[in-house]
């Protein structure tokens, strides 16, 4: 069997990069090309290093009568192997600065069209999502009011919090499902109830640690409707795998319809008159069927 060098290069240079799921984020392609550039450089350095290593093994193998010689350092060589990686890493740093700033810096977050709160938790392992409700304003948070029924600690004395919509993982292996609109700047305020989690949206090239006691801003703008995975990328405990969720990207119209429907399920008392018991009953029975 002969070694097909071009096949090996094709594997090394192309196929490895197809591990990425489809990019559906506005800044995703910039991060992908950065990843590809670093990857190509690593593959090239790998082949170069191994070619030299193998050549030296052959060139300097034991030969009768040849004697090894000792010398104390070589300035030119030491400068070279210090400067080359310095330029390489400084270059990567400068090149990645734009993509990093755009996607990660809190002061670069564009004006959000939609803002949600996301909270990772370990008791049952999942994510809690909070939408601001019809008034578009989140209720204030009060950590003394945090409970299993009120995971965000929404301040009961703040009227803006009365209509906040909280969606919690259904538990067990069933993934939580949340919807967001496409072609909109989505701002996520991210935190954790207990340990470090990591909010990971592979298709959106978003991965951010969720740190207890801190609210970290994450943003993205999704370009394509569809169903995408939400994962926790931090090994956070025995139920880590249960943190899988589904992010469904909708047109604005479908998103509004979903939000209305969720609102009727979660807040029947606010979305229907109290006397209208049939509407409440229908909305409540919906809650068992809409989780898919
Ligand atoms: Cu986790």
Boltz pocket constraint, residues with backbone or C-beta under 6 A from the ligand:
constraints:
  - pocket:
      binder: B
      contacts: [[A, 120], [A, 121], [A, 196], [A, 197], [A, 198], [A, 232], [A, 233], [A, 234], [A, 235], [A, 236], [A, 237], [A, 240], [A, 243]]
      max_distance: 6.0
